[in-house]
Amino acid sequence: MEYRESDYQDEALTDSLLYDKILGSLVGSAIGDAMGAPTEMWSPTDISNEYGHVDSLDMVLREPSPEGPWAFNLPPGAGTDDTRWKDLMVDYCLEEHDVRSRSLPLAFSGGRFGRFIDDRYRRRVEELKAVSGLEPEPLEAAMRRLTWLQEWATVARAYTSGDVDAYRDALSRFYGGEMSCAGMLYSPVIGAVYPGRPEAAYRAAYEVALFDLGYARDITGLTAALTSVAFRPGATADDFVTVMREVDPEGFFRSRLIGRVAYRLFQQARGIVRTARELTPEEARSMDFRLPDRYPYDSLSYARTLKAYELLDRAKQDVPFHAAEIHLINLTALLFSDYQFQPAMEFIVNYGRDNDTVAAVTGAIIGALKGSSRLPAEERDRVIRVNREVLDIDLEVQARRLTDAILQRRAPLVAVDR
């Protein structure tokens, strides 16, 4: 079959629009991560008591950890591993572009991804070995960077070894064998690599979902596909529904007895939003609640939000980073907010649980839909600056590099509109 690049990206996207959407996805994700970072794993009540209604960035007053912030008292705009994974995935995607034959479509490889992760882990090991002296702070900082990738590298090495039993055993022990949201941490970037082509994005994400168990791998593919469809000029809510219904290259809808869990979660999210929106003013007045400090909306809006939270609580998993829980909250936020960035971020962050991870996923999707130019300017500019100056992550440079790589796939010439 003849290769056509238009099957792998929407070539109607101009240079400037593609860059704006890629930057929007990266920055939107980083904003969500930074908004949730101060209260990750908290309950709505604890968030409200400490911060009131969260609608902006705040200091990250948490102890550093491998998966969390890497320093004490980071400024507003700083995030966690959710942003680090997007940054790391851009680097991997650029490597895939480097090895691609110009006569063939871009195709991800689980083996190359596994070796990439293992190589990054080995670099962390060498950095730790290079730390001199006995002062604890440099050693702790290097250990955090190493420990962040150690679980991932164990699985990656087993996968690339070709030993099926070793890979099976390593995957079963990955973060305790829980059905984690591993692939969702990086799959939005894959959606950006195949802009406007959700099935291609799904296939690529599914290929490198080395760390996912069961239907979590399907959710990883769908997360990439939802991000991809957000790149289509003029994308609508119906386009996202179509992805949930029709993008299923691995045939999860045909699964015996169970069917497609990821789609049932979408149906559940629609039911939650429908029930919450149907709450009447009379029903709201009968509810026992106090508006959080600085809550900017009316009491009916808050009552409907609480109703949605109540229904999400009924569906929560044993661990907050379970792929099904992250997926359900993400879909509920997209629908409840009508795909609007600020309302979606506020809905997710004030719910708590693994709020920075969910907000990073949702932020990546809506950020791609709206583009960087239509994100909240103050939060956008602060997150870009803090990531660059404090965390050594340059979101603008990464967006430009990825944009250029995608445009170079267009043959024979790349039209630019600068």
C-alpha positions in Angstrom: 0.0 0.0 0.0 1.3 3.4 -0.9 2.4 5.6 2.0 0.7 8.9 2.3 1.7 11.3 5.1 -1.8 12.7 5.1 -2.9 9.4 6.7 -0.6 10.3 9.7 -1.2 14.0 10.2 -3.7 16.6 9.2 -1.8 18.6 6.6 -4.3 21.4 6.7 -2.6 22.5 10.0 -0.3 25.4 9.1 3.1 25.7 10.7 1.9 28.4 13.2 -1.3 26.6 14.1 0.5 23.3 14.6 3.0 25.0 16.9 0.3 26.8 18.8 -1.5 23.6 19.4 1.5 21.5 20.4 2.6 24.3 22.8 -0.9 24.5 24.0 -0.9 20.7 24.8 2.4 20.8 26.6 1.6 24.0 28.5 -2.0 23.0 29.2 -0.7 19.7 30.7 1.9 21.6 32.8 -0.7 24.0 34.1 -2.9 21.1 35.2 0.1 19.4 36.9 1.1 22.6 38.6 -2.5 23.4 39.8 -2.8 20.0 41.3 0.7 19.5 42.7 0.1 21.3 46.1 -2.9 19.1 46.9 -2.1 15.8 45.2 -4.0 12.9 46.9 -6.0 15.3 49.2 -9.8 15.1 49.7 -12.1 17.9 48.5 -12.8 18.8 52.2 -9.1 19.1 53.0 -8.4 21.2 49.9 -11.3 23.5 50.7 -10.2 23.9 54.3 -6.6 24.7 53.4 -6.9 26.7 50.2 -10.6 27.5 49.7 -11.6 27.2 46.0 -8.5 26.5 43.9 -8.6 28.3 40.6 -5.0 29.3 40.1 -1.3 28.3 40.8 0.2 28.2 44.2 3.4 27.2 45.9 4.2 23.5 46.1 4.7 23.1 49.9 5.5 19.4 49.8 8.4 17.1 50.6 10.3 16.2 47.5 9.8 12.7 46.1 10.8 10.7 43.0 7.3 11.0 41.5 6.5 14.4 43.0 8.3 17.7 43.1 12.1 17.4 43.2 12.8 20.3 45.6 11.2 21.9 48.7 8.9 24.9 48.4 8.8 25.2 44.7 7.2 28.3 43.3 3.7 28.5 41.7 3.9 26.9 38.2 6.2 24.0 39.2 4.9 20.5 38.8 5.8 16.8 39.2 6.6 13.7 37.1 3.5 14.4 35.0 5.4 17.3 33.2 8.7 15.5 33.3 7.1 12.6 31.4 5.8 14.9 28.7 9.3 16.4 28.3 10.9 13.0 28.2 8.4 11.7 25.6 9.2 14.6 23.3 12.8 13.5 23.4 11.8 10.0 22.5 9.5 11.1 19.7 12.3 13.1 18.2 14.5 10.1 18.3 11.9 8.1 16.4 11.8 10.8 13.8 15.6 10.6 13.5 15.5 6.9 12.6 12.5 7.0 10.3 13.0 6.3 6.6 11.6 9.1 4.5 9.9 6.5 2.3 8.0 5.1 5.2 5.5 6.4 7.8 6.6 7.2 11.3 6.2 4.0 13.3 7.0 3.7 17.0 8.8 0.6 18.4 8.3 -0.9 21.8 11.9 -2.2 21.7 13.3 1.2 20.9 11.2 2.8 23.6 12.3 0.3 26.1 16.0 0.9 25.3 15.4 4.7 25.5 14.0 4.4 29.0 16.8 2.1 30.1 19.4 4.5 28.7 17.9 7.4 30.6 17.9 5.4 33.8 21.6 4.5 33.2 22.4 8.2 32.8 20.8 8.8 36.2 22.9 6.0 37.7 26.1 7.6 36.3 25.0 11.0 37.7 24.6 9.5 41.1 28.0 7.9 40.9 29.5 11.3 40.0 28.2 13.0 43.2 31.1 13.6 45.5 31.3 14.3 49.2 29.1 13.3 52.1 26.6 16.2 52.1 23.1 14.6 52.0 21.3 17.1 49.7 23.2 16.4 46.5 22.9 12.6 47.1 19.2 12.9 47.8 18.6 15.0 44.7 20.5 12.5 42.5 18.6 9.6 44.2 15.2 11.1 43.4 16.1 11.4 39.8 17.3 7.8 39.7 14.4 6.4 41.7 11.9 8.1 39.4 12.8 5.8 36.6 13.9 2.6 38.4 10.5 0.8 38.2 10.2 1.7 34.5 13.7 0.7 33.7 13.2 -2.8 35.3 10.2 -3.4 33.0 11.9 -1.9 30.0 15.0 -4.0 30.3 13.0 -7.2 30.7 11.0 -6.2 27.6 14.0 -5.5 25.4 15.7 -8.7 26.5 13.1 -10.7 24.7 12.6 -13.0 27.7 8.8 -13.3 27.9 8.8 -14.7 31.4 11.1 -11.9 32.7 8.9 -9.2 31.1 5.7 -10.9 32.5 7.2 -11.0 36.0 8.6 -7.4 35.9 5.2 -6.0 34.6 3.3 -7.9 37.3 5.4 -6.2 40.0 5.4 -2.7 38.4 4.1 -0.4 41.2 2.8 -3.3 43.1 1.0 -4.9 40.2 -1.7 -2.2 40.2 -3.4 -1.3 37.0 -1.7 2.1 37.0 -2.1 5.0 34.6 1.5 4.5 33.4 0.9 5.1 29.7 -1.4 8.0 30.3 1.5 10.0 31.6 3.2 10.2 28.2 0.6 9.3 25.6 -0.8 12.8 25.0 2.6 13.7 23.4 2.0 10.8 20.9 -1.4 12.4 20.1 0.5 15.5 19.1 2.9 13.5 16.9 0.0 12.3 14.8 -2.1 15.5 14.8 -5.7 15.0 13.7 -5.2 11.3 13.0 -6.5 9.6 16.2 -6.3 6.0 14.9 -2.6 6.4 14.0 -2.0 8.0 17.4 -3.8 5.1 19.2 -1.7 2.5 17.4 1.6 4.2 18.2 0.6 4.7 21.9 -0.5 1.1 22.2 2.8 -0.1 20.8 4.8 1.7 23.5 2.4 1.0 26.4 5.0 -1.4 27.8 3.9 -0.7 31.4 0.2 -1.1 31.2 -1.9 -4.1 32.4 -5.1 -5.2 30.7 -7.5 -2.5 29.5 -5.1 0.2 30.8 -3.3 -0.2 27.5 -6.5 0.5 25.6 -7.0 3.7 27.8 -3.4 4.7 26.9 -4.2 4.4 23.2 -7.5 6.4 23.6 -5.7 9.1 25.6 -3.4 9.6 22.6 -6.4 9.5 20.2 -8.4 12.1 22.2 -5.4 14.4 22.1 -4.9 13.8 18.4 -8.4 14.6 17.4 -8.2 17.9 19.4 -5.6 19.0 16.8 -8.2 19.0 14.0 -9.1 22.6 13.0 -12.7 23.2 14.2 -12.9 20.0 16.3 -16.2 19.6 18.1 -17.5 17.6 21.0 -18.9 15.1 18.5 -15.4 14.4 17.3 -14.3 13.2 20.8 -17.4 11.0 21.0 -16.6 9.5 17.7 -13.1 8.6 18.9 -14.5 6.8 21.9 -16.9 4.8 19.8 -15.0 4.1 16.6 -11.2 4.1 17.3 -10.7 0.5 18.4 -7.9 -1.0 16.2 -7.2 -3.7 18.8 -10.8 -4.9 19.0 -11.6 -4.2 22.6 -15.3 -3.9 21.8 -15.2 -7.6 20.8 -13.9 -8.8 24.2 -16.1 -11.7 25.5 -18.1 -11.2 28.6 -16.6 -7.8 29.5 -16.7 -5.8 26.3 -14.8 -2.5 26.2 -14.3 -1.2 29.7 -12.9 2.2 28.5 -16.2 2.9 26.6 -18.3 1.9 29.6 -16.3 4.5 31.6 -17.3 7.1 29.0 -20.9 6.1 29.3 -20.5 6.4 33.1 -19.0 9.8 32.7 -21.9 11.0 30.6 -24.3 9.6 33.2 -22.5 11.5 36.0 -22.6 14.8 34.1 -26.3 14.3 33.2 -27.3 13.5 36.7 -25.3 16.4 38.2 -26.7 18.9 35.6 -30.3 17.8 36.4 -30.0 18.9 40.0 -32.6 21.5 40.6 -32.4 24.7 42.7 -34.8 23.1 45.2 -32.6 20.0 45.6 -29.5 22.2 45.9 -31.1 24.2 48.8 -31.8 20.9 50.7 -28.1 19.9 50.5 -25.9 20.6 53.5 -22.8 22.4 52.3 -20.8 25.6 52.7 -19.3 27.4 49.8 -15.5 27.4 49.8 -13.7 30.6 50.4 -13.3 32.6 47.2 -15.8 30.5 45.3 -16.7 32.6 42.3 -19.9 30.9 41.1 -23.4 30.5 42.4 -24.5 27.9 44.9 -26.3 25.8 42.3 -23.1 25.4 40.4 -21.4 24.2 43.5 -24.2 21.8 44.4 -24.0 20.3 40.9 -20.2 19.9 41.3 -20.6 18.2 44.6 -23.1 15.8 43.1 -20.6 14.9 40.4 -18.0 14.4 43.1 -20.4 12.2 45.0 -20.9 10.0 41.9 -17.2 9.8 41.2 -16.6 8.8 44.8 -18.9 5.8 44.3 -16.7 4.7 41.3 -13.3 5.4 42.8 -10.7 2.6 42.7 -8.5 1.3 45.6 -5.6 3.5 44.4 -6.1 7.0 42.9 -3.7 6.4 40.1 -5.6 3.5 38.7 -6.1 3.9 34.9 -9.8 3.5 35.1 -10.2 6.2 37.7 -7.9 8.7 35.9 -9.8 8.0 32.6 -13.2 8.4 34.3 -12.4 11.7 36.0 -10.8 13.0 32.8 -13.8 12.2 30.7 -16.2 13.6 33.3 -14.2 16.8 33.5 -14.2 17.2 29.7 -18.0 16.8 29.5 -18.8 18.7 32.7 -16.8 21.7 31.5 -18.0 21.5 27.8 -14.3 21.2 26.9 -13.4 24.6 28.5 -10.0 24.8 30.0 -10.4 26.8 33.2 -13.6 25.1 34.4 -12.1 21.6 33.7 -9.0 22.4 35.7 -11.0 23.7 38.6 -13.3 20.7 38.6 -10.4 18.2 38.6 -8.1 20.0 41.1 -10.7 20.7 43.7 -11.8 17.0 43.6 -8.4 15.9 44.8 -7.3 12.2 44.5 -4.6 12.1 41.9 -5.6 15.5 40.7 -2.3 16.6 39.2 -2.2 13.6 36.9 -5.8 13.9 35.7 -5.4 17.7 35.2 -2.2 17.1 33.2 -4.1 14.7 30.9 -7.2 16.9 30.5 -5.0 19.9 30.2 -3.1 18.3 27.3 -6.3 17.5 25.5 -8.0 20.9 25.9 -4.7 22.7 25.5 -4.4 21.0 22.0 -8.0 21.9 21.3 -7.6 25.6 22.2 -4.0 26.2 21.4 -1.5 28.1 23.6 -2.8 31.4 22.5 -6.2 30.7 24.1 -5.0 29.4 27.4 -5.1 31.7 30.5 -2.3 34.1 29.8 -1.0 34.5 33.4 -0.9 30.8 34.2 0.6 30.0 30.7 3.4 32.5 31.0 4.2 31.6 34.6 4.3 27.8 33.9 6.6 28.4 30.9 8.9 30.6 32.9 9.1 28.4 36.0 9.6 25.2 34.0 12.4 26.8 32.1 14.2 28.7 34.9 13.6 26.4 37.9 13.0 22.9 36.5 15.2 22.9 33.4 12.2 22.1 31.1 11.8 24.4 28.1 8.3 23.8 26.9 8.6 26.4 24.0 11.8 24.8 22.7 10.3 21.3 23.0 7.2 22.4 21.1 9.3 24.0 18.4 11.4 20.9 18.0 8.4 18.6 17.8 6.6 20.9 15.3 9.6 21.0 13.0 10.0 17.2 13.1 6.3 16.7 12.2 6.5 19.3 9.4 9.5 17.6 7.9 7.5 14.5 7.4 5.5 16.4 4.8 6.8 15.6 1.3 8.1 16.9 -1.0 8.1 20.4 0.5 6.9 21.9 3.8 4.8 25.0 3.4 5.3 27.5 6.1 3.3 30.5 6.8 5.6 32.5 9.0 
